[in-house]
Amino acid sequence: MNKIKEIATAWKNVLIKDEEIEALSKQRMEVCNACPKKVVRFGAEICAECGCFLVGKTRANVNGCPLRKWEK
């Protein structure tokens, strides 16, 4: 999946709620909350490794953690 499509799909998933995606996002955010690369800038939670907003990143349809912390 190309990056533009990945980002667009992630933000679509922010706007249009789906139970499965929300459950996955919650699991991913638990990992991110314990990660030292998670930062808050101007009130937004961001991954300092890749620069993505976690609200969208955790809802992406790909296993997009650059540190591979979401892998099972």
Predicted model as a PDB file, atoms N, CA, C, CB and O in Angstrom, pLDDT in the B-factor column:
MODEL        1                                                                  
ATOM      1  N   MET A   1       0.864  -1.184   0.000  1.00 57.00           N  
ATOM      2  CA  MET A   1       0.000   0.000   0.000  1.00 57.00           C  
ATOM      3  C   MET A   1       0.898   1.230   0.000  1.00 57.00           C  
ATOM      4  CB  MET A   1      -0.976   0.007   1.238  1.00 57.00           C  
ATOM      5  O   MET A   1       1.827   1.324   0.801  1.00 57.00           O  
ATOM      6  N   ASN A   2       0.623   2.169  -0.893  1.00 81.00           N  
ATOM      7  CA  ASN A   2       1.464   3.361  -0.908  1.00 81.00           C  
ATOM      8  C   ASN A   2       1.104   4.269   0.264  1.00 81.00           C  
ATOM      9  CB  ASN A   2       1.315   4.117  -2.246  1.00 81.00           C  
ATOM     10  O   ASN A   2       0.015   4.174   0.831  1.00 81.00           O  
ATOM     11  N   LYS A   3       2.033   5.144   0.612  1.00 80.00           N  
ATOM     12  CA  LYS A   3       1.880   5.982   1.807  1.00 80.00           C  
ATOM     13  C   LYS A   3       0.651   6.891   1.745  1.00 80.00           C  
ATOM     14  CB  LYS A   3       3.120   6.828   2.000  1.00 80.00           C  
ATOM     15  O   LYS A   3      -0.040   7.045   2.752  1.00 80.00           O  
ATOM     16  N   ILE A   4       0.371   7.479   0.622  1.00 85.00           N  
ATOM     17  CA  ILE A   4      -0.775   8.384   0.515  1.00 85.00           C  
ATOM     18  C   ILE A   4      -2.075   7.624   0.761  1.00 85.00           C  
ATOM     19  CB  ILE A   4      -0.806   9.063  -0.871  1.00 85.00           C  
ATOM     20  O   ILE A   4      -2.953   8.100   1.481  1.00 85.00           O  
ATOM     21  N   LYS A   5      -2.191   6.453   0.163  1.00 85.00           N  
ATOM     22  CA  LYS A   5      -3.389   5.642   0.366  1.00 85.00           C  
ATOM     23  C   LYS A   5      -3.486   5.181   1.821  1.00 85.00           C  
ATOM     24  CB  LYS A   5      -3.385   4.427  -0.582  1.00 85.00           C  
ATOM     25  O   LYS A   5      -4.576   5.161   2.393  1.00 85.00           O  
ATOM     26  N   GLU A   6      -2.357   4.812   2.421  1.00 84.00           N  
ATOM     27  CA  GLU A   6      -2.338   4.400   3.826  1.00 84.00           C  
ATOM     28  C   GLU A   6      -2.832   5.519   4.736  1.00 84.00           C  
ATOM     29  CB  GLU A   6      -0.924   3.975   4.239  1.00 84.00           C  
ATOM     30  O   GLU A   6      -3.640   5.283   5.634  1.00 84.00           O  
ATOM     31  N   ILE A   7      -2.348   6.732   4.506  1.00 83.00           N  
ATOM     32  CA  ILE A   7      -2.743   7.884   5.322  1.00 83.00           C  
ATOM     33  C   ILE A   7      -4.222   8.209   5.124  1.00 83.00           C  
ATOM     34  CB  ILE A   7      -1.880   9.111   4.974  1.00 83.00           C  
ATOM     35  O   ILE A   7      -4.942   8.460   6.090  1.00 83.00           O  
ATOM     36  N   ALA A   8      -4.670   8.204   3.873  1.00 88.00           N  
ATOM     37  CA  ALA A   8      -6.078   8.503   3.582  1.00 88.00           C  
ATOM     38  C   ALA A   8      -6.999   7.475   4.231  1.00 88.00           C  
ATOM     39  CB  ALA A   8      -6.318   8.540   2.062  1.00 88.00           C  
ATOM     40  O   ALA A   8      -8.029   7.837   4.799  1.00 88.00           O  
ATOM     41  N   THR A   9      -6.640   6.210   4.151  1.00 88.00           N  
ATOM     42  CA  THR A   9      -7.447   5.158   4.765  1.00 88.00           C  
ATOM     43  C   THR A   9      -7.475   5.300   6.283  1.00 88.00           C  
ATOM     44  CB  THR A   9      -6.909   3.779   4.376  1.00 88.00           C  
ATOM     45  O   THR A   9      -8.520   5.118   6.907  1.00 88.00           O  
ATOM     46  N   ALA A  10      -6.336   5.622   6.873  1.00 88.00           N  
ATOM     47  CA  ALA A  10      -6.276   5.795   8.325  1.00 88.00           C  
ATOM     48  C   ALA A  10      -7.204   6.923   8.779  1.00 88.00           C  
ATOM     49  CB  ALA A  10      -4.833   6.085   8.771  1.00 88.00           C  
ATOM     50  O   ALA A  10      -7.938   6.759   9.754  1.00 88.00           O  
ATOM     51  N   TRP A  11      -7.181   8.060   8.088  1.00 87.00           N  
ATOM     52  CA  TRP A  11      -8.034   9.184   8.474  1.00 87.00           C  
ATOM     53  C   TRP A  11      -9.505   8.902   8.184  1.00 87.00           C  
ATOM     54  CB  TRP A  11      -7.597  10.451   7.748  1.00 87.00           C  
ATOM     55  O   TRP A  11     -10.380   9.395   8.895  1.00 87.00           O  
ATOM     56  N   LYS A  12      -9.785   8.118   7.151  1.00 92.00           N  
ATOM     57  CA  LYS A  12     -11.168   7.691   6.910  1.00 92.00           C  
ATOM     58  C   LYS A  12     -11.644   6.869   8.110  1.00 92.00           C  
ATOM     59  CB  LYS A  12     -11.282   6.860   5.582  1.00 92.00           C  
ATOM     60  O   LYS A  12     -12.787   7.000   8.549  1.00 92.00           O  
ATOM     61  N   ASN A  13     -10.751   6.019   8.635  1.00 91.00           N  
ATOM     62  CA  ASN A  13     -11.107   5.183   9.787  1.00 91.00           C  
ATOM     63  C   ASN A  13     -11.284   5.998  11.067  1.00 91.00           C  
ATOM     64  CB  ASN A  13     -10.043   4.121  10.006  1.00 91.00           C  
ATOM     65  O   ASN A  13     -11.970   5.560  11.991  1.00 91.00           O  
ATOM     66  N   VAL A  14     -10.675   7.173  11.125  1.00 91.00           N  
ATOM     67  CA  VAL A  14     -10.897   8.068  12.264  1.00 91.00           C  
ATOM     68  C   VAL A  14     -12.320   8.623  12.192  1.00 91.00           C  
ATOM     69  CB  VAL A  14      -9.849   9.229  12.279  1.00 91.00           C  
ATOM     70  O   VAL A  14     -13.015   8.710  13.205  1.00 91.00           O  
ATOM     71  N   LEU A  15     -12.740   8.993  10.992  1.00 92.00           N  
ATOM     72  CA  LEU A  15     -14.048   9.626  10.807  1.00 92.00           C  
ATOM     73  C   LEU A  15     -15.208   8.634  10.805  1.00 92.00           C  
ATOM     74  CB  LEU A  15     -14.056  10.400   9.519  1.00 92.00           C  
ATOM     75  O   LEU A  15     -16.278   8.923  11.341  1.00 92.00           O  
ATOM     76  N   ILE A  16     -14.995   7.477  10.207  1.00 92.00           N  
ATOM     77  CA  ILE A  16     -16.048   6.459  10.104  1.00 92.00           C  
ATOM     78  C   ILE A  16     -15.682   5.310  11.036  1.00 92.00           C  
ATOM     79  CB  ILE A  16     -16.223   5.952   8.619  1.00 92.00           C  
ATOM     80  O   ILE A  16     -14.798   4.509  10.731  1.00 92.00           O  
ATOM     81  N   LYS A  17     -16.360   5.240  12.159  1.00 91.00           N  
ATOM     82  CA  LYS A  17     -16.004   4.272  13.202  1.00 91.00           C  
ATOM     83  C   LYS A  17     -16.415   2.851  12.830  1.00 91.00           C  
ATOM     84  CB  LYS A  17     -16.653   4.665  14.524  1.00 91.00           C  
ATOM     85  O   LYS A  17     -17.496   2.619  12.289  1.00 91.00           O  
ATOM     86  N   ASP A  18     -15.537   1.920  13.130  1.00 93.00           N  
ATOM     87  CA  ASP A  18     -15.760   0.494  12.922  1.00 93.00           C  
ATOM     88  C   ASP A  18     -15.283  -0.213  14.192  1.00 93.00           C  
ATOM     89  CB  ASP A  18     -15.003  -0.041  11.628  1.00 93.00           C  
ATOM     90  O   ASP A  18     -14.186   0.068  14.674  1.00 93.00           O  
ATOM     91  N   GLU A  19     -16.081  -1.114  14.734  1.00 95.00           N  
ATOM     92  CA  GLU A  19     -15.744  -1.763  16.012  1.00 95.00           C  
ATOM     93  C   GLU A  19     -14.400  -2.475  15.977  1.00 95.00           C  
ATOM     94  CB  GLU A  19     -16.823  -2.756  16.387  1.00 95.00           C  
ATOM     95  O   GLU A  19     -13.614  -2.367  16.918  1.00 95.00           O  
ATOM     96  N   GLU A  20     -14.131  -3.201  14.897  1.00 94.00           N  
ATOM     97  CA  GLU A  20     -12.864  -3.939  14.792  1.00 94.00           C  
ATOM     98  C   GLU A  20     -11.668  -2.997  14.763  1.00 94.00           C  
ATOM     99  CB  GLU A  20     -12.861  -4.815  13.537  1.00 94.00           C  
ATOM    100  O   GLU A  20     -10.670  -3.221  15.447  1.00 94.00           O  
ATOM    101  N   ILE A  21     -11.779  -1.952  13.973  1.00 93.00           N  
ATOM    102  CA  ILE A  21     -10.681  -0.995  13.855  1.00 93.00           C  
ATOM    103  C   ILE A  21     -10.478  -0.256  15.171  1.00 93.00           C  
ATOM    104  CB  ILE A  21     -10.953   0.006  12.717  1.00 93.00           C  
ATOM    105  O   ILE A  21      -9.341  -0.010  15.571  1.00 93.00           O  
ATOM    106  N   GLU A  22     -11.561   0.099  15.844  1.00 95.00           N  
ATOM    107  CA  GLU A  22     -11.441   0.781  17.129  1.00 95.00           C  
ATOM    108  C   GLU A  22     -10.783  -0.118  18.175  1.00 95.00           C  
ATOM    109  CB  GLU A  22     -12.817   1.235  17.617  1.00 95.00           C  
ATOM    110  O   GLU A  22      -9.985   0.358  18.983  1.00 95.00           O  
ATOM    111  N   ALA A  23     -11.108  -1.409  18.169  1.00 95.00           N  
ATOM    112  CA  ALA A  23     -10.486  -2.352  19.110  1.00 95.00           C  
ATOM    113  C   ALA A  23      -8.991  -2.478  18.811  1.00 95.00           C  
ATOM    114  CB  ALA A  23     -11.175  -3.747  19.032  1.00 95.00           C  
ATOM    115  O   ALA A  23      -8.172  -2.494  19.729  1.00 95.00           O  
ATOM    116  N   LEU A  24      -8.643  -2.565  17.542  1.00 94.00           N  
ATOM    117  CA  LEU A  24      -7.237  -2.650  17.150  1.00 94.00           C  
ATOM    118  C   LEU A  24      -6.501  -1.372  17.533  1.00 94.00           C  
ATOM    119  CB  LEU A  24      -7.108  -2.908  15.636  1.00 94.00           C  
ATOM    120  O   LEU A  24      -5.375  -1.425  18.029  1.00 94.00           O  
ATOM    121  N   SER A  25      -7.131  -0.233  17.305  1.00 95.00           N  
ATOM    122  CA  SER A  25      -6.533   1.047  17.659  1.00 95.00           C  
ATOM    123  C   SER A  25      -6.273   1.132  19.162  1.00 95.00           C  
ATOM    124  CB  SER A  25      -7.438   2.199  17.212  1.00 95.00           C  
ATOM    125  O   SER A  25      -5.234   1.634  19.590  1.00 95.00           O  
ATOM    126  N   LYS A  26      -7.201   0.648  19.942  1.00 96.00           N  
ATOM    127  CA  LYS A  26      -7.037   0.670  21.399  1.00 96.00           C  
ATOM    128  C   LYS A  26      -5.831  -0.172  21.818  1.00 96.00           C  
ATOM    129  CB  LYS A  26      -8.318   0.154  22.097  1.00 96.00           C  
ATOM    130  O   LYS A  26      -5.046   0.244  22.670  1.00 96.00           O  
ATOM    131  N   GLN A  27      -5.684  -1.359  21.218  1.00 96.00           N  
ATOM    132  CA  GLN A  27      -4.525  -2.219  21.523  1.00 96.00           C  
ATOM    133  C   GLN A  27      -3.226  -1.528  21.127  1.00 96.00           C  
ATOM    134  CB  GLN A  27      -4.645  -3.580  20.794  1.00 96.00           C  
ATOM    135  O   GLN A  27      -2.253  -1.534  21.881  1.00 96.00           O  
ATOM    136  N   ARG A  28      -3.220  -0.940  19.951  1.00 96.00           N  
ATOM    137  CA  ARG A  28      -2.011  -0.262  19.480  1.00 96.00           C  
ATOM    138  C   ARG A  28      -1.665   0.930  20.355  1.00 96.00           C  
ATOM    139  CB  ARG A  28      -2.185   0.191  18.037  1.00 96.00           C  
ATOM    140  O   ARG A  28      -0.491   1.169  20.636  1.00 96.00           O  
ATOM    141  N   MET A  29      -2.680   1.689  20.793  1.00 96.00           N  
ATOM    142  CA  MET A  29      -2.421   2.852  21.650  1.00 96.00           C  
ATOM    143  C   MET A  29      -1.846   2.437  23.000  1.00 96.00           C  
ATOM    144  CB  MET A  29      -3.706   3.653  21.858  1.00 96.00           C  
ATOM    145  O   MET A  29      -1.050   3.175  23.582  1.00 96.00           O  
ATOM    146  N   GLU A  30      -2.235   1.271  23.507  1.00 97.00           N  
ATOM    147  CA  GLU A  30      -1.642   0.776  24.752  1.00 97.00           C  
ATOM    148  C   GLU A  30      -0.146   0.579  24.580  1.00 97.00           C  
ATOM    149  CB  GLU A  30      -2.307  -0.544  25.188  1.00 97.00           C  
ATOM    150  O   GLU A  30       0.636   0.885  25.480  1.00 97.00           O  
ATOM    151  N   VAL A  31       0.248   0.067  23.420  1.00 97.00           N  
ATOM    152  CA  VAL A  31       1.679  -0.107  23.117  1.00 97.00           C  
ATOM    153  C   VAL A  31       2.342   1.269  22.997  1.00 97.00           C  
ATOM    154  CB  VAL A  31       1.877  -0.934  21.796  1.00 97.00           C  
ATOM    155  O   VAL A  31       3.416   1.498  23.554  1.00 97.00           O  
ATOM    156  N   CYS A  32       1.701   2.170  22.273  1.00 97.00           N  
ATOM    157  CA  CYS A  32       2.266   3.507  22.069  1.00 97.00           C  
ATOM    158  C   CYS A  32       2.388   4.283  23.381  1.00 97.00           C  
ATOM    159  CB  CYS A  32       1.408   4.292  21.084  1.00 97.00           C  
ATOM    160  O   CYS A  32       3.363   5.005  23.588  1.00 97.00           O  
ATOM    161  N   ASN A  33       1.410   4.136  24.253  1.00 97.00           N  
ATOM    162  CA  ASN A  33       1.452   4.853  25.529  1.00 97.00           C  
ATOM    163  C   ASN A  33       2.646   4.462  26.380  1.00 97.00           C  
ATOM    164  CB  ASN A  33       0.183   4.603  26.303  1.00 97.00           C  
ATOM    165  O   ASN A  33       3.101   5.254  27.205  1.00 97.00           O  
ATOM    166  N   ALA A  34       3.163   3.252  26.192  1.00 97.00           N  
ATOM    167  CA  ALA A  34       4.324   2.781  26.945  1.00 97.00           C  
ATOM    168  C   ALA A  34       5.640   3.046  26.207  1.00 97.00           C  
ATOM    169  CB  ALA A  34       4.185   1.292  27.231  1.00 97.00           C  
ATOM    170  O   ALA A  34       6.715   2.751  26.729  1.00 97.00           O  
ATOM    171  N   CYS A  35       5.556   3.595  25.012  1.00 97.00           N  
ATOM    172  CA  CYS A  35       6.735   3.794  24.169  1.00 97.00           C  
ATOM    173  C   CYS A  35       7.374   5.162  24.434  1.00 97.00           C  
ATOM    174  CB  CYS A  35       6.355   3.664  22.682  1.00 97.00           C  
ATOM    175  O   CYS A  35       6.669   6.169  24.494  1.00 97.00           O  
ATOM    176  N   PRO A  36       8.703   5.206  24.592  1.00 97.00           N  
ATOM    177  CA  PRO A  36       9.368   6.503  24.812  1.00 97.00           C  
ATOM    178  C   PRO A  36       9.355   7.407  23.588  1.00 97.00           C  
ATOM    179  CB  PRO A  36      10.794   6.279  25.239  1.00 97.00           C  
ATOM    180  O   PRO A  36       9.671   8.591  23.700  1.00 97.00           O  
ATOM    181  N   LYS A  37       8.999   6.882  22.430  1.00 97.00           N  
ATOM    182  CA  LYS A  37       8.937   7.692  21.209  1.00 97.00           C  
ATOM    183  C   LYS A  37       7.616   8.449  21.069  1.00 97.00           C  
ATOM    184  CB  LYS A  37       9.142   6.807  19.996  1.00 97.00           C  
ATOM    185  O   LYS A  37       7.474   9.280  20.172  1.00 97.00           O  
ATOM    186  N   LYS A  38       6.648   8.171  21.948  1.00 97.00           N  
ATOM    187  CA  LYS A  38       5.384   8.909  21.911  1.00 97.00           C  
ATOM    188  C   LYS A  38       5.597  10.266  22.559  1.00 97.00           C  
ATOM    189  CB  LYS A  38       4.242   8.122  22.632  1.00 97.00           C  
ATOM    190  O   LYS A  38       6.073  10.364  23.690  1.00 97.00           O  
ATOM    191  N   VAL A  39       5.238  11.309  21.826  1.00 98.00           N  
ATOM    192  CA  VAL A  39       5.354  12.676  22.340  1.00 98.00           C  
ATOM    193  C   VAL A  39       4.021  13.385  22.154  1.00 98.00           C  
ATOM    194  CB  VAL A  39       6.502  13.457  21.623  1.00 98.00           C  
ATOM    195  O   VAL A  39       3.189  12.976  21.345  1.00 98.00           O  
ATOM    196  N   VAL A  40       3.837  14.442  22.910  1.00 97.00           N  
ATOM    197  CA  VAL A  40       2.647  15.284  22.760  1.00 97.00           C  
ATOM    198  C   VAL A  40       3.128  16.662  22.339  1.00 97.00           C  
ATOM    199  CB  VAL A  40       1.796  15.351  24.093  1.00 97.00           C  
ATOM    200  O   VAL A  40       3.928  17.302  23.022  1.00 97.00           O  
ATOM    201  N   ARG A  41       2.613  17.103  21.187  1.00 94.00           N  
ATOM    202  CA  ARG A  41       2.963  18.429  20.674  1.00 94.00           C  
ATOM    203  C   ARG A  41       1.686  19.150  20.301  1.00 94.00           C  
ATOM    204  CB  ARG A  41       3.925  18.335  19.450  1.00 94.00           C  
ATOM    205  O   ARG A  41       0.882  18.658  19.510  1.00 94.00           O  
ATOM    206  N   PHE A  42       1.513  20.324  20.884  1.00 93.00           N  
ATOM    207  CA  PHE A  42       0.329  21.147  20.622  1.00 93.00           C  
ATOM    208  C   PHE A  42      -0.959  20.360  20.865  1.00 93.00           C  
ATOM    209  CB  PHE A  42       0.357  21.675  19.183  1.00 93.00           C  
ATOM    210  O   PHE A  42      -1.942  20.527  20.144  1.00 93.00           O  
ATOM    211  N   GLY A  43      -0.944  19.499  21.892  1.00 95.00           N  
ATOM    212  CA  GLY A  43      -2.122  18.738  22.277  1.00 95.00           C  
ATOM    213  C   GLY A  43      -2.366  17.474  21.479  1.00 95.00           C  
ATOM    214  O   GLY A  43      -3.373  16.800  21.696  1.00 95.00           O  
ATOM    215  N   ALA A  44      -1.476  17.132  20.565  1.00 96.00           N  
ATOM    216  CA  ALA A  44      -1.647  15.937  19.729  1.00 96.00           C  
ATOM    217  C   ALA A  44      -0.578  14.900  20.071  1.00 96.00           C  
ATOM    218  CB  ALA A  44      -1.579  16.306  18.221  1.00 96.00           C  
ATOM    219  O   ALA A  44       0.594  15.233  20.247  1.00 96.00           O  
ATOM    220  N   GLU A  45      -0.999  13.644  20.161  1.00 97.00           N  
ATOM    221  CA  GLU A  45      -0.064  12.546  20.404  1.00 97.00           C  
ATOM    222  C   GLU A  45       0.576  12.153  19.078  1.00 97.00           C  
ATOM    223  CB  GLU A  45      -0.784  11.321  21.063  1.00 97.00           C  
ATOM    224  O   GLU A  45      -0.120  11.866  18.104  1.00 97.00           O  
ATOM    225  N   ILE A  46       1.899  12.143  19.049  1.00 96.00           N  
ATOM    226  CA  ILE A  46       2.653  11.922  17.818  1.00 96.00           C  
ATOM    227  C   ILE A  46       3.742  10.889  18.065  1.00 96.00           C  
ATOM    228  CB  ILE A  46       3.266  13.245  17.299  1.00 96.00           C  
ATOM    229  O   ILE A  46       4.292  10.805  19.163  1.00 96.00           O  
ATOM    230  N   CYS A  47       4.048  10.105  17.040  1.00 96.00           N  
ATOM    231  CA  CYS A  47       5.181   9.195  17.082  1.00 96.00           C  
ATOM    232  C   CYS A  47       6.417   9.977  16.671  1.00 96.00           C  
ATOM    233  CB  CYS A  47       4.957   7.953  16.155  1.00 96.00           C  
ATOM    234  O   CYS A  47       6.503  10.441  15.534  1.00 96.00           O  
ATOM    235  N   ALA A  48       7.375  10.131  17.575  1.00 96.00           N  
ATOM    236  CA  ALA A  48       8.590  10.878  17.256  1.00 96.00           C  
ATOM    237  C   ALA A  48       9.477  10.124  16.273  1.00 96.00           C  
ATOM    238  CB  ALA A  48       9.368  11.180  18.527  1.00 96.00           C  
ATOM    239  O   ALA A  48      10.352  10.729  15.653  1.00 96.00           O  
ATOM    240  N   GLU A  49       9.275   8.834  16.118  1.00 95.00           N  
ATOM    241  CA  GLU A  49      10.075   8.039  15.180  1.00 95.00           C  
ATOM    242  C   GLU A  49       9.692   8.348  13.730  1.00 95.00           C  
ATOM    243  CB  GLU A  49       9.896   6.535  15.465  1.00 95.00           C  
ATOM    244  O   GLU A  49      10.563   8.531  12.880  1.00 95.00           O  
ATOM    245  N   CYS A  50       8.380   8.405  13.451  1.00 92.00           N  
ATOM    246  CA  CYS A  50       7.942   8.606  12.062  1.00 92.00           C  
ATOM    247  C   CYS A  50       7.222   9.935  11.844  1.00 92.00           C  
ATOM    248  CB  CYS A  50       7.033   7.475  11.646  1.00 92.00           C  
ATOM    249  O   CYS A  50       7.043  10.360  10.702  1.00 92.00           O  
ATOM    250  N   GLY A  51       6.806  10.595  12.928  1.00 93.00           N  
ATOM    251  CA  GLY A  51       6.135  11.885  12.807  1.00 93.00           C  
ATOM    252  C   GLY A  51       4.640  11.821  12.601  1.00 93.00           C  
ATOM    253  O   GLY A  51       4.002  12.855  12.400  1.00 93.00           O  
ATOM    254  N   CYS A  52       4.059  10.621  12.645  1.00 92.00           N  
ATOM    255  CA  CYS A  52       2.617  10.462  12.402  1.00 92.00           C  
ATOM    256  C   CYS A  52       1.794  10.797  13.644  1.00 92.00           C  
ATOM    257  CB  CYS A  52       2.309   9.030  11.949  1.00 92.00           C  
ATOM    258  O   CYS A  52       2.242  10.607  14.775  1.00 92.00           O  
ATOM    259  N   PHE A  53       0.596  11.293  13.411  1.00 94.00           N  
ATOM    260  CA  PHE A  53      -0.370  11.499  14.482  1.00 94.00           C  
ATOM    261  C   PHE A  53      -0.917  10.124  14.859  1.00 94.00           C  
ATOM    262  CB  PHE A  53      -1.526  12.489  14.047  1.00 94.00           C  
ATOM    263  O   PHE A  53      -1.379   9.377  13.997  1.00 94.00           O  
ATOM    264  N   LEU A  54      -0.865   9.797  16.144  1.00 96.00           N  
ATOM    265  CA  LEU A  54      -1.252   8.454  16.575  1.00 96.00           C  
ATOM    266  C   LEU A  54      -2.743   8.188  16.429  1.00 96.00           C  
ATOM    267  CB  LEU A  54      -0.846   8.242  18.004  1.00 96.00           C  
ATOM    268  O   LEU A  54      -3.144   7.032  16.297  1.00 96.00           O  
ATOM    269  N   VAL A  55      -3.570   9.215  16.450  1.00 95.00           N  
ATOM    270  CA  VAL A  55      -5.008   9.017  16.269  1.00 95.00           C  
ATOM    271  C   VAL A  55      -5.295   8.362  14.921  1.00 95.00           C  
ATOM    272  CB  VAL A  55      -5.756  10.358  16.379  1.00 95.00           C  
ATOM    273  O   VAL A  55      -6.212   7.549  14.805  1.00 95.00           O  
ATOM    274  N   GLY A  56      -4.528   8.709  13.924  1.00 94.00           N  
ATOM    275  CA  GLY A  56      -4.685   8.096  12.607  1.00 94.00           C  
ATOM    276  C   GLY A  56      -3.810   6.872  12.428  1.00 94.00           C  
ATOM    277  O   GLY A  56      -4.252   5.856  11.891  1.00 94.00           O  
ATOM    278  N   LYS A  57      -2.573   6.968  12.875  1.00 94.00           N  
ATOM    279  CA  LYS A  57      -1.604   5.876  12.696  1.00 94.00           C  
ATOM    280  C   LYS A  57      -2.119   4.561  13.277  1.00 94.00           C  
ATOM    281  CB  LYS A  57      -0.267   6.243  13.351  1.00 94.00           C  
ATOM    282  O   LYS A  57      -1.960   3.504  12.667  1.00 94.00           O  
ATOM    283  N   THR A  58      -2.730   4.628  14.449  1.00 95.00           N  
ATOM    284  CA  THR A  58      -3.199   3.400  15.098  1.00 95.00           C  
ATOM    285  C   THR A  58      -4.413   2.808  14.404  1.00 95.00           C  
ATOM    286  CB  THR A  58      -3.529   3.672  16.549  1.00 95.00           C  
ATOM    287  O   THR A  58      -4.783   1.665  14.670  1.00 95.00           O  
ATOM    288  N   ARG A  59      -5.036   3.571  13.519  1.00 93.00           N  
ATOM    289  CA  ARG A  59      -6.207   3.087  12.783  1.00 93.00           C  
ATOM    290  C   ARG A  59      -5.879   2.702  11.343  1.00 93.00           C  
ATOM    291  CB  ARG A  59      -7.291   4.144  12.787  1.00 93.00           C  
ATOM    292  O   ARG A  59      -6.779   2.382  10.567  1.00 93.00           O  
ATOM    293  N   ALA A  60      -4.610   2.731  10.986  1.00 90.00           N  
ATOM    294  CA  ALA A  60      -4.204   2.362   9.628  1.00 90.00           C  
ATOM    295  C   ALA A  60      -4.444   0.874   9.403  1.00 90.00           C  
ATOM    296  CB  ALA A  60      -2.715   2.714   9.383  1.00 90.00           C  
ATOM    297  O   ALA A  60      -4.431   0.077  10.342  1.00 90.00           O  
ATOM    298  N   ASN A  61      -4.662   0.518   8.148  1.00 86.00           N  
ATOM    299  CA  ASN A  61      -4.925  -0.883   7.804  1.00 86.00           C  
ATOM    300  C   ASN A  61      -3.650  -1.695   7.642  1.00 86.00           C  
ATOM    301  CB  ASN A  61      -5.733  -0.960   6.532  1.00 86.00           C  
ATOM    302  O   ASN A  61      -3.696  -2.845   7.205  1.00 86.00           O  
ATOM    303  N   VAL A  62      -2.533  -1.115   7.985  1.00 85.00           N  
ATOM    304  CA  VAL A  62      -1.259  -1.815   7.886  1.00 85.00           C  
ATOM    305  C   VAL A  62      -0.601  -1.852   9.262  1.00 85.00           C  
ATOM    306  CB  VAL A  62      -0.328  -1.134   6.845  1.00 85.00           C  
ATOM    307  O   VAL A  62      -0.959  -1.087  10.157  1.00 85.00           O  
ATOM    308  N   ASN A  63       0.350  -2.739   9.410  1.00 84.00           N  
ATOM    309  CA  ASN A  63       1.097  -2.835  10.653  1.00 84.00           C  
ATOM    310  C   ASN A  63       2.207  -1.802  10.592  1.00 84.00           C  
ATOM    311  CB  ASN A  63       1.667  -4.279  10.880  1.00 84.00           C  
ATOM    312  O   ASN A  63       3.366  -2.141  10.353  1.00 84.00           O  
ATOM    313  N   GLY A  64       1.851  -0.533  10.810  1.00 85.00           N  
ATOM    314  CA  GLY A  64       2.728   0.572  10.494  1.00 85.00           C  
ATOM    315  C   GLY A  64       3.663   1.090  11.562  1.00 85.00           C  
ATOM    316  O   GLY A  64       4.238   2.162  11.379  1.00 85.00           O  
ATOM    317  N   CYS A  65       3.846   0.393  12.658  1.00 92.00           N  
ATOM    318  CA  CYS A  65       4.777   0.885  13.669  1.00 92.00           C  
ATOM    319  C   CYS A  65       6.201   0.785  13.119  1.00 92.00           C  
ATOM    320  CB  CYS A  65       4.635   0.081  15.003  1.00 92.00           C  
ATOM    321  O   CYS A  65       6.657  -0.309  12.785  1.00 92.00           O  
ATOM    322  N   PRO A  66       6.909   1.918  13.022  1.00 92.00           N  
ATOM    323  CA  PRO A  66       8.261   1.877  12.472  1.00 92.00           C  
ATOM    324  C   PRO A  66       9.241   1.105  13.365  1.00 92.00           C  
ATOM    325  CB  PRO A  66       8.767   3.286  12.261  1.00 92.00           C  
ATOM    326  O   PRO A  66      10.303   0.688  12.904  1.00 92.00           O  
ATOM    327  N   LEU A  67       8.891   0.922  14.610  1.00 94.00           N  
ATOM    328  CA  LEU A  67       9.749   0.169  15.534  1.00 94.00           C  
ATOM    329  C   LEU A  67       9.306  -1.289  15.662  1.00 94.00           C  
ATOM    330  CB  LEU A  67       9.748   0.833  16.913  1.00 94.00           C  
ATOM    331  O   LEU A  67       9.878  -2.062  16.430  1.00 94.00           O  
ATOM    332  N   ARG A  68       8.277  -1.644  14.897  1.00 93.00           N  
ATOM    333  CA  ARG A  68       7.727  -3.014  14.860  1.00 93.00           C  
ATOM    334  C   ARG A  68       7.183  -3.488  16.216  1.00 93.00           C  
ATOM    335  CB  ARG A  68       8.802  -3.984  14.388  1.00 93.00           C  
ATOM    336  O   ARG A  68       7.225  -4.676  16.537  1.00 93.00           O  
ATOM    337  N   LYS A  69       6.682  -2.551  16.985  1.00 94.00           N  
ATOM    338  CA  LYS A  69       6.137  -2.891  18.298  1.00 94.00           C  
ATOM    339  C   LYS A  69       4.726  -3.433  18.231  1.00 94.00           C  
ATOM    340  CB  LYS A  69       6.161  -1.690  19.188  1.00 94.00           C  
ATOM    341  O   LYS A  69       4.242  -4.000  19.210  1.00 94.00           O  
ATOM    342  N   TRP A  70       4.052  -3.275  17.101  1.00 91.00           N  
ATOM    343  CA  TRP A  70       2.683  -3.783  16.961  1.00 91.00           C  
ATOM    344  C   TRP A  70       2.639  -5.200  16.431  1.00 91.00           C  
ATOM    345  CB  TRP A  70       1.887  -2.886  16.051  1.00 91.00           C  
ATOM    346  O   TRP A  70       1.576  -5.819  16.400  1.00 91.00           O  
ATOM    347  N   GLU A  71       3.787  -5.722  16.013  1.00 82.00           N  
ATOM    348  CA  GLU A  71       3.796  -7.063  15.445  1.00 82.00           C  
ATOM    349  C   GLU A  71       3.452  -8.086  16.521  1.00 82.00           C  
ATOM    350  CB  GLU A  71       5.168  -7.381  14.816  1.00 82.00           C  
ATOM    351  O   GLU A  71       3.828  -7.947  17.685  1.00 82.00           O  
ATOM    352  N   LYS A  72       2.729  -9.111  16.098  1.00 59.00           N  
ATOM    353  CA  LYS A  72       2.292 -10.137  17.051  1.00 59.00           C  
ATOM    354  C   LYS A  72       3.334 -11.217  17.177  1.00 59.00           C  
ATOM    355  CB  LYS A  72       0.954 -10.748  16.627  1.00 59.00           C  
ATOM    356  O   LYS A  72       3.149 -12.170  17.933  1.00 59.00           O  
TER     357      LYS A  72                                                      
ENDMDL                                                                          
END                                                                             
